Each structure stands twice: as C-alpha cells, then as structure tokens.
Amino acid sequence: MRRFRCICAMVARVKVEVSLGRATVKDDGMTMSISAPAGRSWLAILFYPVWLCGWVAGELVALAGLFRLHIAWGRSAPRAMSLAETAFLIAWLCLWTMAGSFVLYSWLWMIAGREHMQIGGSTLAIWRKPIPFPKRREFELASIRRMRVGPAQGWLGARGRRYDPLYKGPIAFDYGSRTFHFGAGLDEAEAFDLVRSITERFPQLAA
C-alpha cells in the first residue's frame, strides 16, 4: 500500500522546467536589436488550412454565381439573379474575402511571424516580418516616455497572444499622446526582462 502511494505521488508531481526567453537580443555598442517571435497555437496552425480550403470553395461558388460561370462540380448553369440577390452576394463576397484574408494572415503570422525593434542613434524602429503589416514605424528617442510592461490588448483577451496577429504586446511606451506596444508573442515575465535590458542601455526611455 505504501509503495502504491509513493508511485501515485511520483505520478502526480510534475517538474516545471525553467523557461528560456523566446526573443533574441543583439547589442553592438551602437544599436540594440530585439527580435520576438509571434505566439503560436498548434491547434490553429493545423485547423486554419482546412478552413481555408472551405473558404476557397466558397469564393469560387460566389464568383461563379455573380458572373454566371459554370463550375466543375455544378449540376447546371447558374440562373440569372435579381438586383437584390446580386447586391447581397457582392456584400457577402466582400465580407467573406476579408475574413479569409485575415485567417490567412493569422496563419502566416503564427508560422513565421516576428516583431523587430531596433534602437540606435536618435530613433527607435518597430516592424514585422515576413509580412510588413502594420508598416514599419520610427520614433524619435527624445519623445519616448515611460517604457514599461503594461496590460496587453487584444479582442480575444490574454489568449489572443497565440491567435490574434493584431494583438498588442505587453511592452508599452508613450509617444506624444499615444501609447504603442511591442512583443505580441511574449510572456509578461520575459517582457519585464527585456524592458529592464532596454532601460539599462537607454535610461532616458524610462523617464
């Protein structure tokens, strides 16, 4: 009985490994560069391609109906549509195209997306790869205030770090009357480490 209890206790215990940071930091004495990978959900990475196949089929059916084209799996030629039906189909097609484009961008972001920050000279630059959206932004160092770890923002909440390509990361700074974010795929603990490294190198950014 005692041996059984010992075995159960060993099975119940899980050793938590020390997590290593996902971001890479390079400092050549003049420029500090930070590269942070996007968050990833392997379930979404596997599911999105399946959904996109259905999305492509929906696009083809809608375009065929709009332009009265015969598709290979169709049983008969499409009939003429009324003005109201055409307007509805155009509106639906626009929304469907936007939804598919967003899912495709989300999938590419999870697969290969990285955020980059470069601080040097008199500027701080932030950009994304491989798809440069949002576009590259450059800020004057003299106008940056209160670099800190703040609440991340996203329409899916904290879970959005793994799904949402527009998720605003936990590293934040004020620039004029606006607040900008960096590090959408970073945990809060790693964000604290990065902010500490940045403000030690550029103490004026913490003011």
Secondary structure, DSSP 8 states (H G I E B T S, - for coil): -HHHHHHHHHHH---------S-EEEE-SSEEEEEEE----HHHHHHHHHHHHHHHHHHHHHHHHHHT---TT-SS------HHHHHHHHHHHHHHHHHHHHHHHHHHHHHH-EEEEEEETTEEEEEEESS--S--EEEEGGGEEEEEE---B-TTGGGHHHH-TT-B-SEEEEETTEEEEE-TT--HHHHHHHHHHHHHH-GGGG-
